[in-house]
Amino acid sequence: GVPARVGEMIGKNSDYTLRFPFIVDQKVRIDMPKGYKLVQAPIIKNIGERTKATLKETIYHWPKRGQLTADSTWTVKTTDVSKELGAVLKEELNACLRWPVLDIPFRKN
C-alpha cells in the first residue's frame, strides 16, 4: 500500500512543494492454486516517462512454478510540483492503489 500522507499531499489542485523526494517500491508474489492457470496478466502501467515522477511496473508469470510476481516502483525526484506534474502524480497514485483490489483471472486446466 501507499502511505496515507502521500495520498493527502497529492490531492491538492494547485502548485505545491514536497518536503523531500521519495520512492515507493511494492513487490507482490502470488502462488497460484494447483491445477489452475492464468488467463490474462493484468495490464502494466508505465507513467510519467521523461518527467521527474515515474511509475514503472513489471509482471512476471512462471507457469511451471505456479507463481505470479509483480513489482511497482514509484519514483519522485523533485520537491517542486506544478499543476502538470501534479496531474501525473495523481494518475500514478491511482495506479499504485489499484494493486490491493486488482482482479486476476484464473482458469482450471
C-alpha positions as CSV (number, residue, x, y, z in Angstrom):
1,G,0.0,0.0,0.0
2,V,0.9,3.6,-0.2
3,P,1.2,5.7,3.0
4,A,-1.9,7.8,3.7
5,R,0.2,11.0,3.8
6,V,1.2,10.5,0.2
7,G,-2.5,10.4,-0.9
8,E,-3.3,13.5,1.1
9,M,-0.5,15.6,-0.4
10,I,-1.2,14.6,-3.9
11,G,-4.9,15.6,-3.6
12,K,-4.1,19.3,-4.0
13,N,-5.1,21.1,-7.2
14,S,-2.5,23.9,-7.4
15,D,1.3,24.2,-7.4
16,Y,2.9,22.9,-4.2
17,T,6.1,21.6,-2.8
18,L,7.1,18.3,-1.2
19,R,9.4,18.1,1.8
20,F,11.6,15.6,0.1
21,P,11.8,13.4,-3.0
22,F,10.6,9.8,-2.4
23,I,10.4,6.2,-3.7
24,V,7.6,3.8,-3.1
25,D,8.5,0.2,-4.0
26,Q,5.9,-2.5,-3.9
27,K,6.5,-6.2,-4.6
28,V,3.8,-8.9,-4.7
29,R,4.3,-12.6,-5.1
30,I,1.2,-14.8,-5.7
31,D,1.3,-18.6,-5.5
32,M,-1.4,-19.8,-7.9
33,P,-3.7,-22.6,-6.9
34,K,-2.6,-26.1,-8.2
35,G,-4.5,-27.1,-11.3
36,Y,-5.2,-23.5,-12.4
37,K,-3.6,-21.3,-15.0
38,L,-3.5,-17.6,-15.5
39,V,-6.0,-16.5,-18.2
40,Q,-4.7,-13.0,-18.6
41,A,-2.0,-11.0,-16.8
42,P,-3.0,-7.5,-15.6
43,I,-2.1,-4.6,-17.7
44,I,1.1,-3.0,-16.6
45,K,1.5,0.8,-16.4
46,N,4.5,2.9,-17.0
47,I,3.5,6.5,-16.3
48,G,5.5,9.8,-16.3
49,E,8.3,8.9,-18.6
50,R,10.5,12.0,-19.2
51,T,9.2,13.7,-16.1
52,K,10.6,13.9,-12.6
53,A,7.9,11.4,-11.4
54,T,7.8,8.0,-12.9
55,L,5.9,4.8,-12.2
56,K,7.2,1.5,-13.6
57,E,5.5,-1.8,-13.2
58,T,6.5,-5.3,-14.2
59,I,4.7,-8.6,-14.1
60,Y,6.3,-12.0,-14.4
61,H,4.4,-15.2,-14.7
62,W,6.1,-18.6,-14.2
63,P,3.5,-21.3,-15.1
64,K,5.8,-24.2,-14.1
65,R,6.4,-22.7,-10.6
66,G,2.7,-21.6,-10.4
67,Q,3.8,-18.1,-9.4
68,L,3.0,-14.5,-10.5
69,T,5.4,-11.8,-9.4
70,A,4.6,-8.1,-9.7
71,D,6.8,-5.1,-9.0
72,S,5.8,-1.4,-8.9
73,T,8.3,1.4,-8.3
74,W,7.1,5.0,-8.0
75,T,10.0,7.5,-8.0
76,V,9.5,11.2,-7.4
77,K,12.8,13.1,-8.0
78,T,11.7,16.7,-7.2
79,T,10.1,18.7,-4.5
80,D,8.5,21.4,-6.7
81,V,5.2,20.2,-8.1
82,S,3.5,22.2,-10.9
83,K,-0.1,21.6,-12.0
84,E,1.1,19.4,-14.8
85,L,3.3,17.2,-12.6
86,G,0.5,17.1,-10.0
87,A,-1.8,15.6,-12.6
88,V,0.9,12.9,-13.3
89,L,1.3,12.2,-9.6
90,K,-2.5,11.7,-9.2
91,E,-2.5,9.2,-12.1
92,E,0.5,7.4,-10.6
93,L,-1.1,7.3,-7.1
94,N,-4.3,5.8,-8.5
95,A,-2.2,3.2,-10.3
96,C,-0.4,2.3,-7.1
97,L,-3.6,2.0,-5.1
98,R,-5.2,-0.4,-7.6
99,W,-2.9,-3.4,-6.6
100,P,-4.8,-4.5,-3.5
101,V,-8.1,-4.6,-5.4
102,L,-6.8,-5.9,-8.8
103,D,-8.7,-9.0,-10.1
104,I,-6.5,-11.7,-11.7
105,P,-8.5,-14.2,-13.7
106,F,-7.5,-17.9,-13.3
107,R,-9.0,-21.0,-15.1
108,K,-8.9,-24.6,-14.1
109,N,-6.8,-26.7,-16.5
